[in-house]
Amino acid sequence: MFMVMMGTVVIAGIVGYLSEQTGFTHNGYLQSIIICVGGAFLFYFVRIMFGISFGPPGLDAVISSVGALIIVPTHWRK
């Protein structure tokens, strides 16, 4: 399980970086990575506690990272 957690953090960091690089968000690199890692950690622990999953752990990390970027309100930032 520890390797799954580390993989989740790495995938979430990559998703956060790519979202800034492609212009999907305008939060800043560090802020987007923190948002993605937070969302991925939250869903990782929900998966462990309740067994809710979309599929493999990598897919869960990508979906939860993008979901966290969409949920966090960033519309007032320039």
N, C-alpha and C positions, 0 to 999 in steps of 0.2 A: 504494500500500500504506500510505502514511503516513495518509491519510484514513481508511482502514479501521481502523487502530490507534486513531486518535483517536475514531472512532465507537464502537469497542469499549469504550474507557474511559468514555465518556459513558453508554452503555447500561448498563454494569456499575454505575456510580454511581447511576443511576436505580433499577435493580433493588435495590441495597443499601438505598437510602432507602425505597423502597416496602415492602420486606420488614419494616423496622422500623415503618413507619407502620401497616401492616395487622396487626402482631402476629405475623407468621410467625416472627420471631426476637426475642430479648431481649438482644442483644449491646450495644446502643448504636448510634447512627447512624454515628459515625466508624468503629467497628470493623466493622460490617456492610459499609460501603462499601469499606473496605480489603480485607476478605475477598473481596468480589465482584470488585474490580479485579484482585486477585492471581490469582484463578481464571480470569478472562477473559484476562489476559495469558498465563498458562500455556497455555491452549487455543489462543490466537492463534499462539503460537510453535510449538506442536505441529502446527497446521494448516499453517503455512508449511513446516516441516521434513519432515513425513511425508504431508501431503495428506489427513489425516483431517478430515472435515467432516460436519455434520448438514444442511447446506443453505447458505443465504446467510449472510454474516458477522454480520448482526444476530441471526439465530436462534442461531448459535453463541455469541454473547455472552450472550444470555439464558439458554440452557441451561447454559453453563459457570458463570455467576454463581450460579444456583440450586443447581447441583451443589456448588459450593464452600461455599455456606451449609449444605448438608445434611451434607457430609463433615466440616467443622470441628466438633469436639466442643464443644458448648455446653450440655450437659445439667446441669452443676453450677452454672451462673450463674443468678442470680435476676433 
